[in-house]
Amino acid sequence: MADSAFFCTLSHEGVLAVRGADASKFLQGQLTCNLNYLSDSRASLGARCTQKGRMQSSFRILLEGDGVVLAMATELLEPQLADLKKYAVFSKSKLTDESAAWVRFGIDHGDAALVSLGLDLPAETDSVVRNDGLIAIRVSPERAELWVAAGQADAVKGKLSAVLSEGDLNQWLLGQVRAGIGQVMPGTRELFIPQMLNLQAVGGVSFKKGCYTGQEIVARMQYLGKLKRRLYRLQLAAGELPEPGTPLFSPTHGSAIGEVVLAARARQNIELLAVLQAEAAESGDIHLGALEGPSLQLLDLPYELDRDREIQQ
């Protein structure tokens, strides 16, 4: 399902904009990613945490105009906007909801379509190219986001439709699950620290940038190596699609040992990302929703965790 070329509208996310002379300086003290690494040709994943290191939101962030824009789950945008504004009062920056100003498309195995729009996007993850007001971002191998100003959206969609099949959001999310990229959703807000979503393994946490909200907890977890829960990829026989936050159980442990992060339908089953206790995951006896719930099987992730490499970011 996710292997054929298609595009779809990314209707599940909104866009938060932070603009002004102090935009990057302000956010540097708020986010897990290093804004000094952003450029016209590079974006990043990131998160915003509580003082206790729990993620209030996760997002993709890129430079745009006189500031930055962040794409995150729509339901998280308003509370993040309200909370960030409390800290921005002494900063020369303006925070707004720019969701209506953008239409974003997910493009899977469609690099030729991007080239036809003048966007020759490098294969390296987080690469960015721009042309004629369009922005393309490599989000994982063979997958890209296309950011389009709302006024251009119909014309661009017509051009995409001429060379690509139009898919649905489930297909796009299945690709995200297979890429091992977790995401904070309303049902998992303030539930995970960044390393539980393997965010440090996909470039969303910098350990060299200095202080930010929750930094002490996140750094201690990385340097002391005490992470006992992390992101896994699993599959489930066809059934009802589990919502983010649905608990997972292990009869061996007799209790909940994790939560669903993101799920999508594949051709013959359901694939999902979940945060699990490592010890319980290794036992392989994992069930959805209850001790006697449907059984899940572990699948491989496309990357390895490497603490020494991660702390160099």
Residue pairs with C-beta under 8 A, 6 or more apart in sequence:
1 171
1 174
1 265
1 266
1 267
2 108
2 171
2 174
2 175
2 178
2 266
3 109
4 108
4 109
4 165
5 108
5 109
5 110
5 113
5 164
5 165
6 107
6 108
6 109
6 110
6 164
6 165
6 166
6 167
6 171
7 105
7 106
7 107
7 108
7 110
7 113
7 146
7 160
7 164
7 165
7 166
7 167
8 105
8 106
8 166
8 167
8 168
8 169
8 171
8 172
9 103
9 104
9 105
9 106
9 157
9 169
10 71
10 104
10 105
10 106
10 145
10 169
10 172
11 169
12 73
12 74
12 169
13 71
13 72
13 73
13 74
13 104
14 71
14 72
14 73
14 74
14 77
14 97
14 99
15 69
15 70
15 71
15 77
15 97
15 98
15 99
15 101
15 102
15 104
16 59
16 69
16 70
16 72
16 77
16 80
16 81
16 84
16 95
16 96
16 97
16 98
17 64
17 67
17 68
17 69
17 70
17 95
17 96
17 97
17 98
18 26
18 27
18 67
18 68
18 69
18 70
18 84
18 88
18 93
18 94
18 95
19 65
19 66
19 67
19 68
19 93
19 94
19 96
20 66
20 67
20 91
20 92
20 93
20 94
21 66
21 92
21 93
22 91
22 92
22 93
23 66
23 67
23 68
23 93
24 35
24 36
24 38
24 67
24 68
25 91
26 87
26 88
26 91
26 93
27 35
27 68
28 34
28 35
28 36
28 209
28 210
28 212
29 211
29 212
29 213
30 48
30 84
30 87
30 212
30 213
31 46
31 47
31 48
31 61
31 212
32 46
32 47
32 48
32 49
32 194
32 199
32 204
32 205
32 206
32 212
32 214
32 215
32 218
33 44
33 45
33 46
33 47
33 61
33 203
33 204
33 205
33 206
33 209
34 44
34 206
34 208
34 209
34 313
35 61
35 68
36 209
37 44
37 206
38 44
38 61
38 62
38 63
38 68
39 63
39 128
40 63
40 128
40 130
41 127
41 128
41 129
42 126
42 127
42 128
43 60
43 61
43 62
43 126
43 127
43 128
43 137
44 60
44 61
44 62
44 126
44 203
44 204
45 58
45 59
45 60
45 61
45 126
45 181
45 199
45 202
45 203
45 204
46 58
46 59
46 60
46 61
46 70
46 199
46 204
46 205
47 55
47 56
47 57
47 58
47 59
47 184
47 194
47 197
47 199
47 204
47 205
48 55
48 56
48 57
48 59
48 80
48 84
48 213
49 55
49 56
49 193
49 194
49 212
49 213
49 214
49 217
49 218
50 56
50 190
50 213
50 214
51 213
51 214
52 214
52 217
53 193
53 194
53 214
53 216
53 217
53 218
53 221
54 190
54 191
54 192
54 193
54 214
55 184
55 189
55 190
55 191
55 192
55 193
55 194
55 197
56 76
56 79
56 80
56 83
56 184
56 189
56 190
57 72
57 73
57 76
57 80
57 184
57 189
58 72
58 182
58 183
58 184
58 197
58 199
58 204
59 70
59 71
59 72
60 70
60 71
60 137
60 139
60 145
61 68
61 69
61 70
62 68
62 69
62 128
62 135
62 137
62 147
64 135
67 93
69 98
69 102
69 147
71 104
71 145
72 80
72 184
73 183
73 184
73 185
73 186
74 99
75 185
75 186
76 184
76 185
76 186
76 189
77 97
77 99
78 97
81 95
81 96
81 97
84 95
85 95
88 94
88 95
100 150
101 149
101 150
102 147
102 148
102 149
102 150
103 148
103 149
103 150
103 153
103 156
103 157
104 145
104 146
104 147
104 148
105 145
105 146
105 148
105 156
105 157
105 160
106 143
106 144
106 145
106 146
106 169
106 172
106 175
107 113
107 114
107 136
107 143
107 144
107 145
107 146
107 160
107 164
108 142
108 143
108 167
108 171
108 172
108 175
109 142
109 143
110 144
110 160
110 163
110 164
111 121
111 142
111 144
112 163
113 159
113 160
113 163
113 164
114 120
114 121
114 136
114 144
114 146
116 159
116 163
117 131
117 132
117 134
117 136
117 146
117 156
117 159
118 131
118 132
118 134
119 129
119 130
119 131
119 134
119 136
119 146
120 129
121 127
121 129
121 136
121 137
121 138
121 144
122 129
122 138
123 138
123 141
124 138
125 138
125 139
125 140
125 141
125 202
125 203
126 137
126 138
126 139
126 203
127 137
127 138
128 135
128 136
128 137
128 138
129 135
129 136
130 136
133 148
133 149
133 152
134 146
134 147
134 148
134 152
134 156
135 146
135 147
136 144
136 145
136 146
136 147
137 144
137 145
137 147
138 144
139 145
139 176
139 179
139 181
140 175
140 176
140 179
140 181
140 302
141 179
141 302
143 175
143 176
143 179
146 156
146 160
148 156
160 166
170 264
170 265
171 264
173 262
173 263
173 264
174 264
174 265
174 266
174 271
176 183
176 262
176 264
177 233
177 262
177 263
177 264
177 271
177 272
177 273
178 233
178 271
178 302
179 302
180 198
180 201
180 202
180 231
180 233
180 273
180 301
180 302
180 303
181 202
182 192
182 197
182 198
182 199
182 231
182 261
182 262
182 273
182 275
183 197
183 261
183 262
184 192
184 197
185 244
185 245
185 261
185 262
186 244
187 243
187 244
187 245
187 246
188 244
188 245
188 259
188 261
191 245
191 259
191 275
192 229
192 261
192 275
193 214
193 217
193 218
193 221
194 200
194 204
194 205
194 218
195 205
195 218
195 221
195 222
195 227
195 230
196 227
196 229
196 230
196 231
196 275
197 231
197 261
197 275
198 230
198 231
198 301
198 303
198 305
199 205
200 207
200 222
200 310
200 313
201 303
201 304
201 305
201 306
201 310
202 303
203 313
205 218
205 222
205 310
205 313
206 313
207 219
207 222
207 310
207 311
207 312
207 313
208 312
208 313
220 226
221 227
222 307
222 310
222 311
223 311
225 307
227 278
228 277
228 278
228 279
229 258
229 275
229 276
229 277
229 278
230 275
230 276
230 278
230 305
231 261
231 273
231 274
231 275
231 301
232 258
232 273
232 274
232 275
232 276
232 281
232 298
232 301
233 271
233 272
233 273
233 298
233 299
233 300
233 301
234 271
234 272
234 273
234 274
234 286
234 296
234 297
234 298
234 299
235 266
235 269
235 270
235 271
235 272
235 296
235 297
235 299
236 242
236 263
236 269
236 270
236 271
236 272
236 288
236 294
236 295
236 296
236 297
237 269
237 270
237 294
237 295
238 265
238 268
238 269
238 270
239 270
239 294
241 263
241 264
241 265
241 270
242 260
242 263
242 270
242 272
242 288
242 289
243 260
243 263
244 259
244 260
244 261
244 262
244 263
245 259
245 260
246 259
246 260
246 288
246 289
247 256
247 258
247 259
247 289
248 256
248 257
248 258
248 259
248 260
248 274
248 276
248 286
248 287
248 288
248 289
248 296
249 255
249 256
249 257
249 286
249 287
249 288
249 289
249 290
249 291
249 293
250 257
250 277
250 280
250 283
250 285
250 286
250 287
251 285
251 287
251 291
252 280
252 283
252 285
253 277
253 280
254 291
257 276
257 277
257 280
257 281
257 286
258 274
258 275
258 276
258 277
258 280
258 281
258 286
259 274
259 275
260 272
260 273
260 274
260 288
261 272
261 273
261 274
261 275
262 272
262 273
263 270
263 271
263 272
263 273
264 270
264 271
264 272
271 299
272 296
274 296
276 286
280 286
281 298
284 297
284 298
285 295
286 295
286 296
286 298
287 293
287 294
287 295
287 296
288 294
288 295
288 296
